[in-house]
Amino acid sequence: MSPVEQLEELGSCSANAVAGVLEYLIKRKYNIDMDVSRLFIYYNARRIDYQHSSFGDSGATLTGGVRAVRKYGVCDEKIWPYDIKLVNKRPGSYAYRAARRYTARPVRVPINLPSIKTSLANGLPVTLSLILSESADSESKQNGGYISIPNLSTTTVNNSSMHSIVICGYDERTQHFLVRNSWGEQWVNRSKTILN
């Protein structure tokens, strides 16, 4: 997988997850190291998610991100950079022209252990949105990168508790997923997290 990115203060974790998988697939298929434009994906995902209303930096769904890549493709980050001042600006027509070269057709993986393990065994990472507790960041720092999934009966769910990640491995011995996060290289384990 390509180097871990930092989403900074934007709600772009789904775009970061989609971009990470696309970078991996482009490298695998074309042997090209491409830095995919996360902001291009994020803008177009919100455009799809919020079709009939205005949107700000309000987050986007993984479904919106995947649909955006299928519909518009994705350009290089050199063409549409990850500059937070551009978060709500529509990418230029040159970015959409460049993006047509790289589109993807999503594959839906059932969210169960055998299906995820099969996808990983076939060299295909899995994007996933999950609910994190407010203490997930501090918990992970204290536990060397381990994050527990909260009990839904005692956790209040809102948009800020949703987070998208990429499952890129599974440890049979410990029965934990290895996931790629978008909280930057300086974060615990260089943003590689273990889900309990």
N, CA and C atoms as an extended XYZ file, in Angstrom:
588
Properties=species:S:1:pos:R:3:atomname:S:1:resname:S:1:resid:I:1 pbc="F F F"
N         0.850       -1.178        0.000 N   MET     1
C         0.000        0.000        0.000 CA  MET     1
C         0.891        1.235        0.000 C   MET     1
N         0.341        2.325       -0.506 N   SER     2
C         1.060        3.603       -0.565 CA  SER     2
C         1.210        4.181        0.845 C   SER     2
N         2.023        5.216        0.992 N   PRO     3
C         2.184        5.825        2.332 CA  PRO     3
C         0.850        6.321        2.894 C   PRO     3
N         0.730        6.249        4.210 N   VAL     4
C        -0.476        6.708        4.896 CA  VAL     4
C        -0.587        8.219        4.768 C   VAL     4
N        -1.795        8.698        4.540 N   GLU     5
C        -2.058       10.129        4.393 CA  GLU     5
C        -2.627       10.688        5.699 C   GLU     5
N        -2.648       12.005        5.797 N   GLN     6
C        -3.200       12.717        6.949 CA  GLN     6
C        -4.428       13.486        6.473 C   GLN     6
N        -5.590       13.188        7.046 N   LEU     7
C        -6.800       13.900        6.608 CA  LEU     7
C        -6.893       15.303        7.172 C   LEU     7
N        -6.018       15.634        8.111 N   GLU     8
C        -5.998       16.936        8.779 CA  GLU     8
C        -7.325       17.157        9.479 C   GLU     8
N        -7.885       18.370        9.428 N   GLU     9
C        -9.138       18.594       10.151 CA  GLU     9
C       -10.379       18.399        9.291 C   GLU     9
N       -10.229       17.846        8.102 N   LEU    10
C       -11.376       17.615        7.232 CA  LEU    10
C       -12.069       16.301        7.590 C   LEU    10
N       -13.321       16.200        7.198 N   GLY    11
C       -14.102       14.984        7.423 CA  GLY    11
C       -13.993       14.021        6.260 C   GLY    11
N       -12.803       13.882        5.709 N   SER    12
C       -12.597       13.167        4.446 CA  SER    12
C       -12.085       11.743        4.603 C   SER    12
N       -12.370       11.087        5.731 N   CYS    13
C       -11.824        9.741        5.943 CA  CYS    13
C       -12.291        8.760        4.869 C   CYS    13
N       -13.529        8.889        4.392 N   SER    14
C       -14.001        7.961        3.352 CA  SER    14
C       -13.223        8.165        2.055 C   SER    14
N       -12.953        9.404        1.685 N   ALA    15
C       -12.164        9.681        0.479 CA  ALA    15
C       -10.732        9.170        0.638 C   ALA    15
N       -10.184        9.308        1.845 N   ASN    16
C        -8.844        8.788        2.109 CA  ASN    16
C        -8.811        7.267        1.977 C   ASN    16
N        -9.838        6.594        2.469 N   ALA    17
C        -9.915        5.133        2.369 CA  ALA    17
C       -10.013        4.700        0.905 C   ALA    17
N       -10.901        5.329        0.153 N   VAL    18
C       -11.075        4.997       -1.260 CA  VAL    18
C        -9.775        5.273       -2.028 C   VAL    18
N        -9.148        6.401       -1.751 N   ALA    19
C        -7.894        6.751       -2.433 CA  ALA    19
C        -6.803        5.724       -2.133 C   ALA    19
N        -6.695        5.289       -0.886 N   GLY    20
C        -5.681        4.308       -0.527 CA  GLY    20
C        -5.841        3.007       -1.290 C   GLY    20
N        -7.080        2.535       -1.418 N   VAL    21
C        -7.334        1.305       -2.163 CA  VAL    21
C        -7.046        1.526       -3.649 C   VAL    21
N        -7.468        2.662       -4.194 N   LEU    22
C        -7.214        2.936       -5.615 CA  LEU    22
C        -5.717        3.004       -5.920 C   LEU    22
N        -4.958        3.652       -5.055 N   GLU    23
C        -3.512        3.721       -5.263 CA  GLU    23
C        -2.900        2.325       -5.305 C   GLU    23
N        -3.365        1.466       -4.414 N   TYR    24
C        -2.900        0.084       -4.386 CA  TYR    24
C        -3.268       -0.638       -5.689 C   TYR    24
N        -4.525       -0.496       -6.129 N   LEU    25
C        -4.985       -1.191       -7.334 CA  LEU    25
C        -4.303       -0.662       -8.598 C   LEU    25
N        -4.082        0.649       -8.675 N   ILE    26
C        -3.393        1.231       -9.832 CA  ILE    26
C        -1.951        0.710       -9.894 C   ILE    26
N        -1.312        0.650       -8.742 N   LYS    27
C         0.053        0.115       -8.689 CA  LYS    27
C         0.060       -1.352       -9.118 C   LYS    27
N        -0.889       -2.090       -8.618 N   ARG    28
C        -0.958       -3.524       -8.932 CA  ARG    28
C        -1.238       -3.777      -10.418 C   ARG    28
N        -2.161       -3.006      -10.999 N   LYS    29
C        -2.557       -3.252      -12.391 CA  LYS    29
C        -1.617       -2.605      -13.407 C   LYS    29
N        -1.193       -1.354      -13.137 N   TYR    30
C        -0.411       -0.608      -14.123 CA  TYR    30
C         1.046       -0.391      -13.730 C   TYR    30
N         1.412       -0.801      -12.524 N   ASN    31
C         2.755       -0.567      -11.974 CA  ASN    31
C         3.108        0.925      -11.966 C   ASN    31
N         2.131        1.749      -11.595 N   ILE    32
C         2.298        3.202      -11.517 CA  ILE    32
C         2.105        3.625      -10.059 C   ILE    32
N         3.033        4.418       -9.557 N   ASP    33
C         2.868        5.002       -8.222 CA  ASP    33
C         2.109        6.310       -8.392 C   ASP    33
N         0.815        6.273       -8.155 N   MET    34
C        -0.035        7.454       -8.340 CA  MET    34
C        -0.524        7.944       -6.986 C   MET    34
N        -0.414        9.226       -6.762 N   ASP    35
C        -0.955        9.846       -5.560 CA  ASP    35
C        -2.335       10.376       -5.938 C   ASP    35
N        -3.354        9.606       -5.638 N   VAL    36
C        -4.725        9.896       -6.038 CA  VAL    36
C        -5.240       11.130       -5.294 C   VAL    36
N        -6.000       11.969       -5.983 N   SER    37
C        -6.546       13.182       -5.384 CA  SER    37
C        -7.693       12.852       -4.438 C   SER    37
N        -7.392       12.904       -3.162 N   ARG    38
C        -8.400       12.645       -2.130 CA  ARG    38
C        -9.465       13.728       -2.125 C   ARG    38
N        -9.071       14.962       -2.388 N   LEU    39
C       -10.028       16.070       -2.375 CA  LEU    39
C       -10.989       15.981       -3.563 C   LEU    39
N       -10.502       15.483       -4.702 N   PHE    40
C       -11.358       15.258       -5.872 CA  PHE    40
C       -12.437       14.228       -5.518 C   PHE    40
N       -12.020       13.128       -4.889 N   ILE    41
C       -12.981       12.099       -4.470 CA  ILE    41
C       -13.946       12.671       -3.435 C   ILE    41
N       -13.420       13.398       -2.470 N   TYR    42
C       -14.245       13.937       -1.382 CA  TYR    42
C       -15.294       14.905       -1.917 C   TYR    42
N       -14.901       15.810       -2.806 N   TYR    43
C       -15.859       16.764       -3.370 CA  TYR    43
C       -16.984       16.018       -4.098 C   TYR    43
N       -16.605       15.083       -4.977 N   ASN    44
C       -17.595       14.386       -5.793 CA  ASN    44
C       -18.434       13.409       -4.989 C   ASN    44
N       -17.885       12.831       -3.934 N   ALA    45
C       -18.682       11.973       -3.051 CA  ALA    45
C       -19.768       12.788       -2.369 C   ALA    45
N       -19.413       13.984       -1.895 N   ARG    46
C       -20.425       14.842       -1.253 CA  ARG    46
C       -21.442       15.314       -2.280 C   ARG    46
N       -21.002       15.555       -3.487 N   ARG    47
C       -21.909       15.956       -4.568 CA  ARG    47
C       -22.965       14.860       -4.797 C   ARG    47
N       -22.534       13.601       -4.723 N   ILE    48
C       -23.469       12.480       -4.877 CA  ILE    48
C       -24.306       12.291       -3.619 C   ILE    48
N       -23.684       12.340       -2.445 N   ASP    49
C       -24.407       12.136       -1.187 CA  ASP    49
C       -25.467       13.202       -0.933 C   ASP    49
N       -25.161       14.447       -1.277 N   TYR    50
C       -26.052       15.576       -0.967 CA  TYR    50
C       -26.598       16.189       -2.253 C   TYR    50
N       -27.150       15.382       -3.135 N   GLN    51
C       -27.558       15.785       -4.481 CA  GLN    51
C       -28.371       17.068       -4.554 C   GLN    51
N       -29.326       17.215       -3.680 N   HIS    52
C       -30.253       18.339       -3.811 CA  HIS    52
C       -30.087       19.384       -2.713 C   HIS    52
N       -28.938       19.416       -2.113 N   SER    53
C       -28.709       20.422       -1.078 CA  SER    53
C       -27.262       20.870       -1.126 C   SER    53
N       -27.023       22.008       -0.537 N   SER    54
C       -25.638       22.476       -0.493 CA  SER    54
C       -24.888       21.660        0.550 C   SER    54
N       -23.587       21.626        0.416 N   PHE    55
C       -22.797       20.856        1.363 CA  PHE    55
C       -21.530       21.611        1.714 C   PHE    55
N       -21.053       21.335        2.879 N   GLY    56
C       -19.777       21.864        3.344 CA  GLY    56
C       -18.885       20.689        3.669 C   GLY    56
N       -17.972       20.892        4.585 N   ASP    57
C       -17.099       19.801        5.011 CA  ASP    57
C       -17.858       18.981        6.044 C   ASP    57
N       -18.855       18.242        5.548 N   SER    58
C       -19.769       17.519        6.429 CA  SER    58
C       -19.559       16.017        6.393 C   SER    58
N       -18.460       15.574        5.806 N   GLY    59
C       -18.218       14.150        5.666 CA  GLY    59
C       -18.901       13.612        4.424 C   GLY    59
N       -18.522       12.402        4.057 N   ALA    60
C       -19.115       11.730        2.907 CA  ALA    60
C       -19.164       10.240        3.215 C   ALA    60
N       -20.051        9.555        2.546 N   THR    61
C       -20.154        8.117        2.758 CA  THR    61
C       -19.149        7.378        1.879 C   THR    61
N       -18.817        6.158        2.276 N   LEU    62
C       -17.986        5.319        1.410 CA  LEU    62
C       -18.718        5.033        0.108 C   LEU    62
N       -20.018        4.813        0.200 N   THR    63
C       -20.806        4.565       -1.008 CA  THR    63
C       -20.704        5.745       -1.964 C   THR    63
N       -20.807        6.962       -1.423 N   GLY    64
C       -20.663        8.156       -2.262 CA  GLY    64
C       -19.285        8.231       -2.890 C   GLY    64
N       -18.250        7.886       -2.135 N   GLY    65
C       -16.887        7.904       -2.655 CA  GLY    65
C       -16.684        6.916       -3.782 C   GLY    65
N       -17.194        5.716       -3.595 N   VAL    66
C       -17.059        4.680       -4.619 CA  VAL    66
C       -17.869        5.053       -5.861 C   VAL    66
N       -19.083        5.563       -5.662 N   ARG    67
C       -19.907        5.988       -6.810 CA  ARG    67
C       -19.256        7.149       -7.553 C   ARG    67
N       -18.624        8.055       -6.814 N   ALA    68
C       -17.950        9.190       -7.448 CA  ALA    68
C       -16.809        8.718       -8.332 C   ALA    68
N       -16.036        7.758       -7.854 N   VAL    69
C       -14.916        7.233       -8.655 CA  VAL    69
C       -15.438        6.497       -9.879 C   VAL    69
N       -16.522        5.772       -9.705 N   ARG    70
C       -17.094        5.064      -10.860 CA  ARG    70
C       -17.631        6.061      -11.900 C   ARG    70
N       -18.282        7.124      -11.435 N   LYS    71
C       -18.899        8.093      -12.347 CA  LYS    71
C       -17.891        9.063      -12.962 C   LYS    71
N       -16.984        9.611      -12.128 N   TYR    72
C       -16.087       10.671      -12.596 CA  TYR    72
C       -14.645       10.213      -12.776 C   TYR    72
N       -14.277        9.097      -12.153 N   GLY    73
C       -12.881        8.692      -12.146 CA  GLY    73
C       -12.135        9.460      -11.067 C   GLY    73
N       -10.820        9.428      -11.169 N   VAL    74
C        -9.993       10.129      -10.193 CA  VAL    74
C        -8.733       10.641      -10.872 C   VAL    74
N        -8.330       11.838      -10.480 N   CYS    75
C        -7.115       12.425      -11.034 CA  CYS    75
C        -5.990       12.353      -10.009 C   CYS    75
N        -4.820       12.734      -10.441 N   ASP    76
C        -3.649       12.770       -9.572 CA  ASP    76
C        -3.755       13.956       -8.616 C   ASP    76
N        -3.183       13.804       -7.436 N   GLU    77
C        -3.214       14.884       -6.445 CA  GLU    77
C        -2.416       16.107       -6.914 C   GLU    77
N        -1.506       15.940       -7.859 N   LYS    78
C        -0.797       17.089       -8.439 CA  LYS    78
C        -1.766       17.974       -9.210 C   LYS    78
N        -2.801       17.380       -9.767 N   ILE    79
C        -3.793       18.129      -10.557 CA  ILE    79
C        -4.816       18.809       -9.644 C   ILE    79
N        -5.310       18.084       -8.636 N   TRP    80
C        -6.248       18.668       -7.672 CA  TRP    80
C        -5.722       18.353       -6.273 C   TRP    80
N        -4.896       19.264       -5.717 N   PRO    81
C        -4.175       18.977       -4.471 CA  PRO    81
C        -5.069       18.957       -3.233 C   PRO    81
N        -4.550       18.329       -2.201 N   TYR    82
C        -5.238       18.257       -0.913 CA  TYR    82
C        -4.916       19.521       -0.130 C   TYR    82
N        -5.550       20.596       -0.557 N   ASP    83
C        -5.395       21.916        0.063 CA  ASP    83
C        -6.730       22.223        0.729 C   ASP    83
N        -6.754       22.292        2.058 N   ILE    84
C        -8.035       22.429        2.760 CA  ILE    84
C        -8.803       23.689        2.368 C   ILE    84
N        -8.123       24.667        1.790 N   LYS    85
C        -8.834       25.871        1.311 CA  LYS    85
C        -9.721       25.548        0.105 C   LYS    85
N        -9.446       24.421       -0.555 N   LEU    86
C       -10.208       24.023       -1.742 CA  LEU    86
C       -11.341       23.041       -1.428 C   LEU    86
N       -11.562       22.742       -0.162 N   VAL    87
C       -12.473       21.658        0.219 CA  VAL    87
C       -13.865       21.790       -0.396 C   VAL    87
N       -14.393       22.992       -0.517 N   ASN    88
C       -15.748       23.165       -1.058 CA  ASN    88
C       -15.747       23.757       -2.461 C   ASN    88
N       -14.597       23.811       -3.081 N   LYS    89
C       -14.483       24.340       -4.443 CA  LYS    89
C       -14.580       23.187       -5.440 C   LYS    89
N       -15.370       23.396       -6.486 N   ARG    90
C       -15.505       22.360       -7.516 CA  ARG    90
C       -14.181       22.246       -8.269 C   ARG    90
N       -13.668       21.019       -8.452 N   PRO    91
C       -12.442       20.855       -9.228 CA  PRO    91
C       -12.633       21.394      -10.649 C   PRO    91
N       -11.545       21.857      -11.245 N   GLY    92
C       -11.607       22.412      -12.596 CA  GLY    92
C       -11.885       21.344      -13.641 C   GLY    92
N       -12.310       21.784      -14.818 N   SER    93
C       -12.637       20.846      -15.903 CA  SER    93
C       -11.430       20.001      -16.294 C   SER    93
N       -10.233       20.559      -16.172 N   TYR    94
C        -9.010       19.802      -16.474 CA  TYR    94
C        -8.866       18.604      -15.538 C   TYR    94
N        -9.310       18.734      -14.279 N   ALA    95
C        -9.244       17.626      -13.323 CA  ALA    95
C       -10.217       16.519      -13.738 C   ALA    95
N       -11.410       16.900      -14.177 N   TYR    96
C       -12.388       15.902      -14.628 CA  TYR    96
C       -11.918       15.202      -15.896 C   TYR    96
N       -11.275       15.937      -16.801 N   ARG    97
C       -10.730       15.306      -18.015 CA  ARG    97
C        -9.655       14.289      -17.657 C   ARG    97
N        -8.750       14.666      -16.767 N   ALA    98
C        -7.674       13.763      -16.349 CA  ALA    98
C        -8.232       12.547      -15.599 C   ALA    98
N        -9.313       12.745      -14.864 N   ALA    99
C        -9.884       11.672      -14.038 CA  ALA    99
C       -10.527       10.570      -14.867 C   ALA    99
N       -10.934       10.870      -16.074 N   ARG   100
C       -11.607        9.861      -16.903 CA  ARG   100
C       -10.746        8.626      -17.147 C   ARG   100
N        -9.436        8.786      -17.034 N   ARG   101
C        -8.524        7.665      -17.300 CA  ARG   101
C        -8.611        6.588      -16.222 C   ARG   101
N        -8.912        6.998      -14.994 N   TYR   102
C        -8.920        6.053      -13.881 CA  TYR   102
C       -10.298        5.999      -13.234 C   TYR   102
N       -11.081        5.036      -13.642 N   THR   103
C       -12.362        4.772      -12.999 CA  THR   103
C       -12.280        3.371      -12.393 C   THR   103
N       -13.217        3.044      -11.565 N   ALA   104
C       -13.211        1.721      -10.951 CA  ALA   104
C       -14.629        1.227      -10.766 C   ALA   104
N       -14.782       -0.056      -10.876 N   ARG   105
C       -16.069       -0.680      -10.609 CA  ARG   105
C       -15.961       -1.349       -9.242 C   ARG   105
N       -16.801       -0.960       -8.314 N   PRO   106
C       -16.686       -1.525       -6.958 CA  PRO   106
C       -17.123       -2.986       -6.905 C   PRO   106
N       -16.578       -3.672       -5.947 N   VAL   107
C       -16.989       -5.038       -5.646 CA  VAL   107
C       -17.510       -5.015       -4.216 C   VAL   107
N       -18.728       -5.440       -4.037 N   ARG   108
C       -19.321       -5.461       -2.697 CA  ARG   108
C       -18.890       -6.741       -1.989 C   ARG   108
N       -18.273       -6.563       -0.837 N   VAL   109
C       -17.830       -7.695       -0.024 CA  VAL   109
C       -18.750       -7.781        1.190 C   VAL   109
N       -19.406       -8.930        1.397 N   PRO   110
C       -20.232       -9.063        2.601 CA  PRO   110
C       -19.386       -8.831        3.853 C   PRO   110
N       -19.950       -8.143        4.807 N   ILE   111
C       -19.210       -7.818        6.032 CA  ILE   111
C       -19.336       -8.996        7.005 C   ILE   111
N       -18.549      -10.015        6.697 N   ASN   112
C       -18.412      -11.154        7.593 CA  ASN   112
C       -16.981      -11.658        7.450 C   ASN   112
N       -16.502      -12.347        8.441 N   LEU   113
C       -15.102      -12.744        8.501 CA  LEU   113
C       -14.656      -13.587        7.300 C   LEU   113
N       -15.386      -14.624        6.902 N   PRO   114
C       -14.917      -15.421        5.761 CA  PRO   114
C       -14.799      -14.601        4.468 C   PRO   114
N       -15.761      -13.720        4.207 N   SER   115
C       -15.727      -12.919        2.972 CA  SER   115
C       -14.575      -11.918        2.977 C   SER   115
N       -14.361      -11.270        4.102 N   ILE   116
C       -13.262      -10.305        4.197 CA  ILE   116
C       -11.926      -11.023        4.058 C   ILE   116
N       -11.769      -12.166        4.712 N   LYS   117
C       -10.522      -12.931        4.607 CA  LYS   117
C       -10.286      -13.403        3.170 C   LYS   117
N       -11.336      -13.798        2.471 N   THR   118
C       -11.204      -14.222        1.069 CA  THR   118
C       -10.753      -13.058        0.204 C   THR   118
N       -11.353      -11.899        0.405 N   SER   119
C       -10.952      -10.712       -0.356 CA  SER   119
C        -9.475      -10.391       -0.111 C   SER   119
N        -9.064      -10.400        1.149 N   LEU   120
C        -7.666      -10.119        1.489 CA  LEU   120
C        -6.737      -11.165        0.873 C   LEU   120
N        -7.129      -12.434        0.907 N   ALA   121
C        -6.313      -13.510        0.336 CA  ALA   121
C        -6.149      -13.345       -1.169 C   ALA   121
N        -7.133      -12.702       -1.810 N   ASN   122
C        -7.064      -12.428       -3.243 CA  ASN   122
C        -6.362      -11.112       -3.553 C   ASN   122
N        -5.771      -10.501       -2.539 N   GLY   123
C        -5.026       -9.267       -2.742 CA  GLY   123
C        -5.882       -8.026       -2.863 C   GLY   123
N        -7.106       -8.091       -2.352 N   LEU   124
C        -8.013       -6.950       -2.442 CA  LEU   124
C        -8.336       -6.423       -1.056 C   LEU   124
N        -7.809       -5.243       -0.701 N   PRO   125
C        -8.157       -4.638        0.588 CA  PRO   125
C        -9.639       -4.263        0.604 C   PRO   125
N       -10.185       -4.090        1.787 N   VAL   126
C       -11.616       -3.825        1.960 CA  VAL   126
C       -11.795       -2.499        2.692 C   VAL   126
N       -12.609       -1.605        2.121 N   THR   127
C       -12.944       -0.368        2.832 CA  THR   127
C       -14.137       -0.646        3.726 C   THR   127
N       -14.174        0.056        4.850 N   LEU   128
C       -15.228       -0.179        5.829 CA  LEU   128
C       -15.451        1.093        6.629 C   LEU   128
N       -16.722        1.415        6.878 N   SER   129
C       -17.048        2.490        7.815 CA  SER   129
C       -17.504        1.839        9.096 C   SER   129
N       -17.049        2.396       10.200 N   LEU   130
C       -17.418        1.842       11.489 CA  LEU   130
C       -17.660        2.956       12.483 C   LEU   130
N       -18.212        2.569       13.599 N   ILE   131
C       -18.501        3.517       14.668 CA  ILE   131
C       -17.367        3.441       15.674 C   ILE   131
N       -16.802        4.593       15.995 N   LEU   132
C       -15.748        4.657       16.997 CA  LEU   132
C       -16.256        5.427       18.215 C   LEU   132
N       -15.789        5.037       19.368 N   SER   133
C       -16.122        5.789       20.574 CA  SER   133
C       -15.304        7.083       20.576 C   SER   133
N       -15.724        8.034       21.365 N   GLU   134
C       -14.993        9.298       21.457 CA  GLU   134
C       -13.581        9.091       21.997 C   GLU   134
N       -13.367        7.994       22.707 N   SER   135
C       -12.058        7.733       23.302 CA  SER   135
C       -11.162        6.864       22.418 C   SER   135
N       -11.578        6.585       21.171 N   ALA   136
C       -10.813        5.677       20.303 CA  ALA   136
C        -9.379        6.148       20.100 C   ALA   136
N        -9.188        7.438       19.889 N   ASP   137
C        -7.836        7.962       19.655 CA  ASP   137
C        -6.943        7.731       20.866 C   ASP   137
N        -7.413        8.133       22.033 N   SER   138
C        -6.593        7.961       23.245 CA  SER   138
C        -6.444        6.486       23.607 C   SER   138
N        -7.493        5.697       23.390 N   GLU   139
C        -7.420        4.254       23.654 CA  GLU   139
C        -6.329        3.610       22.802 C   GLU   139
N        -6.312        3.967       21.529 N   SER   140
C        -5.327        3.390       20.623 CA  SER   140
C        -3.902        3.779       21.010 C   SER   140
N        -3.723        5.033       21.412 N   LYS   141
C        -2.389        5.488       21.835 CA  LYS   141
C        -1.923        4.750       23.089 C   LYS   141
N        -2.847        4.475       23.989 N   GLN   142
C        -2.501        3.769       25.231 CA  GLN   142
C        -2.257        2.283       24.994 C   GLN   142
N        -2.914        1.720       23.979 N   ASN   143
C        -2.868        0.275       23.755 CA  ASN   143
C        -2.029       -0.126       22.545 C   ASN   143
N        -1.117        0.715       22.121 N   GLY   144
C        -0.219        0.356       21.023 CA  GLY   144
C        -0.896        0.149       19.688 C   GLY   144
N        -1.971        0.886       19.429 N   GLY   145
C        -2.641        0.808       18.132 CA  GLY   145
C        -3.914       -0.012       18.125 C   GLY   145
N        -4.274       -0.633       19.244 N   TYR   146
C        -5.499       -1.432       19.318 CA  TYR   146
C        -6.706       -0.535       19.585 C   TYR   146
N        -7.787       -0.779       18.826 N   ILE   147
C        -9.044       -0.064       19.028 CA  ILE   147
C       -10.153       -1.089       19.175 C   ILE   147
N       -10.984       -0.924       20.183 N   SER   148
C       -12.142       -1.794       20.381 CA  SER   148
C       -13.354       -1.170       19.709 C   SER   148
N       -14.200       -2.014       19.186 N   ILE   149
C       -15.464       -1.543       18.622 CA  ILE   149
C       -16.410       -1.332       19.803 C   ILE   149
N       -17.044       -0.147       19.888 N   PRO   150
C       -17.894        0.135       21.052 CA  PRO   150
C       -19.181       -0.693       21.069 C   PRO   150
N       -19.734       -0.842       22.244 N   ASN   151
C       -21.007       -1.499       22.428 CA  ASN   151
C       -22.102       -0.550       21.937 C   ASN   151
N       -22.844       -0.958       20.920 N   LEU   152
C       -23.850       -0.071       20.323 CA  LEU   152
C       -25.013        0.226       21.270 C   LEU   152
N       -25.247       -0.614       22.237 N   SER   153
C       -26.356       -0.360       23.158 CA  SER   153
C       -26.027        0.754       24.151 C   SER   153
N       -24.750        1.083       24.290 N   THR   154
C       -24.360        2.139       25.239 CA  THR   154
C       -23.676        3.320       24.557 C   THR   154
N       -23.591        3.306       23.216 N   THR   155
C       -22.883        4.359       22.492 CA  THR   155
C       -23.866        5.190       21.686 C   THR   155
N       -23.772        6.496       21.797 N   THR   156
C       -24.575        7.397       20.981 CA  THR   156
C       -23.901        7.525       19.622 C   THR   156
N       -24.660        7.264       18.568 N   VAL   157
C       -24.111        7.309       17.213 CA  VAL   157
C       -24.495        8.618       16.549 C   VAL   157
N       -23.497        9.309       15.999 N   ASN   158
C       -23.737       10.500       15.190 CA  ASN   158
C       -22.677       10.522       14.092 C   ASN   158
N       -22.763       11.498       13.200 N   ASN   159
C       -21.820       11.556       12.079 CA  ASN   159
C       -20.373       11.591       12.538 C   ASN   159
N       -20.092       12.257       13.648 N   SER   160
C       -18.709       12.375       14.083 CA  SER   160
C       -18.168       11.074       14.660 C   SER   160
N       -19.043       10.114       14.962 N   SER   161
C       -18.551        8.834       15.472 CA  SER   161
C       -18.290        7.835       14.350 C   SER   161
N       -18.658        8.177       13.130 N   MET   162
C       -18.402        7.308       11.980 CA  MET   162
C       -16.991        7.564       11.452 C   MET   162
N       -16.317        6.499       11.057 N   HIS   163
C       -14.962        6.636       10.531 CA  HIS   163
C       -14.718        5.543        9.490 C   HIS   163
N       -14.060        5.899        8.400 N   SER   164
C       -13.758        4.943        7.335 CA  SER   164
C       -12.291        4.558        7.383 C   SER   164
N       -12.057        3.280        7.167 N   ILE   165
C       -10.707        2.726        7.203 CA  ILE   165
C       -10.565        1.722        6.055 C   ILE   165
N        -9.352        1.205        5.890 N   VAL   166
C        -9.095        0.148        4.915 CA  VAL   166
C        -8.585       -1.068        5.678 C   VAL   166
N        -9.264       -2.183        5.518 N   ILE   167
C        -8.769       -3.437        6.090 CA  ILE   167
C        -7.751       -3.992        5.094 C   ILE   167
N        -6.515       -4.146        5.558 N   CYS   168
C        -5.464       -4.601        4.647 CA  CYS   168
C        -4.782       -5.886        5.109 C   CYS   168
N        -5.246       -6.457        6.210 N   GLY   169
C        -4.672       -7.708        6.670 CA  GLY   169
C        -5.469       -8.311        7.802 C   GLY   169
N        -5.169       -9.578        8.059 N   TYR   170
C        -5.813      -10.282        9.166 CA  TYR   170
C        -4.779      -11.205        9.790 C   TYR   170
N        -4.667      -11.166       11.107 N   ASP   171
C        -3.724      -12.003       11.834 CA  ASP   171
C        -4.491      -13.200       12.399 C   ASP   171
N        -4.245      -14.380       11.818 N   GLU   172
C        -4.935      -15.592       12.258 CA  GLU   172
C        -4.628      -15.922       13.718 C   GLU   172
N        -3.400      -15.653       14.135 N   ARG   173
C        -2.992      -15.992       15.499 CA  ARG   173
C        -3.781      -15.187       16.526 C   ARG   173
N        -3.840      -13.861       16.332 N   THR   174
C        -4.522      -12.999       17.308 CA  THR   174
C        -5.990      -12.769       16.964 C   THR   174
N        -6.375      -13.114       15.739 N   GLN   175
C        -7.726      -12.892       15.218 CA  GLN   175
C        -8.110      -11.413       15.251 C   GLN   175
N        -7.180      -10.581       14.783 N   HIS   176
C        -7.405       -9.140       14.675 CA  HIS   176
C        -7.194       -8.701       13.234 C   HIS   176
N        -7.946       -7.670       12.842 N   PHE   177
C        -7.726       -7.039       11.544 CA  PHE   177
C        -6.618       -6.011       11.658 C   PHE   177
N        -5.795       -5.914       10.630 N   LEU   178
C        -4.837       -4.823       10.501 CA  LEU   178
C        -5.479       -3.821        9.555 C   LEU   178
N        -5.631       -2.580       10.015 N   VAL   179
C        -6.294       -1.579        9.184 CA  VAL   179
C        -5.390       -0.371        8.963 C   VAL   179
N        -5.620        0.271        7.851 N   ARG   180
C        -4.923        1.507        7.514 CA  ARG   180
C        -5.864        2.655        7.856 C   ARG   180
N        -5.354        3.597        8.609 N   ASN   181
C        -6.127        4.742        9.041 CA  ASN   181
C        -5.684        5.962        8.242 C   ASN   181
N        -6.332        7.091        8.443 N   SER   182
C        -5.953        8.317        7.721 CA  SER   182
C        -5.610        9.427        8.706 C   SER   182
N        -4.957        9.055        9.797 N   TRP   183
C        -4.576       10.027       10.810 CA  TRP   183
C        -3.093       10.353       10.752 C   TRP   183
N        -2.442       10.036        9.637 N   GLY   184
C        -1.059       10.449        9.406 CA  GLY   184
C        -0.011        9.478        9.918 C   GLY   184
N         1.186        9.591        9.350 N   GLU   185
C         2.320        8.722        9.694 CA  GLU   185
C         2.761        8.875       11.148 C   GLU   185
N         2.567       10.063       11.727 N   GLN   186
C         3.043       10.307       13.092 CA  GLN   186
C         2.134        9.674       14.140 C   GLN   186
N         0.941        9.240       13.742 N   TRP   187
C         0.004        8.639       14.675 CA  TRP   187
C         0.504        7.236       15.047 C   TRP   187
N        -0.049        6.624       16.042 N   VAL   188
C         0.361        5.312       16.552 CA  VAL   188
C         0.587        4.314       15.405 C   VAL   188
N         1.697        3.591       15.453 N   ASN   189
C         2.033        2.560       14.456 CA  ASN   189
C         1.957        3.067       13.019 C   ASN   189
N         2.289        4.355       12.824 N   ARG   190
C         2.262        4.973       11.495 CA  ARG   190
C         0.886        4.829       10.846 C   ARG   190
N        -0.162        4.994       11.670 N   SER   191
C        -1.570        4.930       11.271 CA  SER   191
C        -2.002        3.525       10.842 C   SER   191
N        -1.284        2.529       11.282 N   LYS   192
C        -1.726        1.147       11.098 CA  LYS   192
C        -2.349        0.740       12.430 C   LYS   192
N        -3.608        0.373       12.413 N   THR   193
C        -4.367        0.118       13.621 CA  THR   193
C        -4.797       -1.340       13.661 C   THR   193
N        -5.008       -1.864       14.835 N   ILE   194
C        -5.502       -3.227       14.999 CA  ILE   194
C        -6.887       -3.153       15.618 C   ILE   194
N        -7.880       -3.765       14.953 N   LEU   195
C        -9.253       -3.766       15.475 CA  LEU   195
C        -9.488       -5.029       16.278 C   LEU   195
N        -9.985       -4.854       17.503 N   ASN   196
C       -10.363       -5.992       18.350 CA  ASN   196
C       -11.757       -6.443       17.979 C   ASN   196
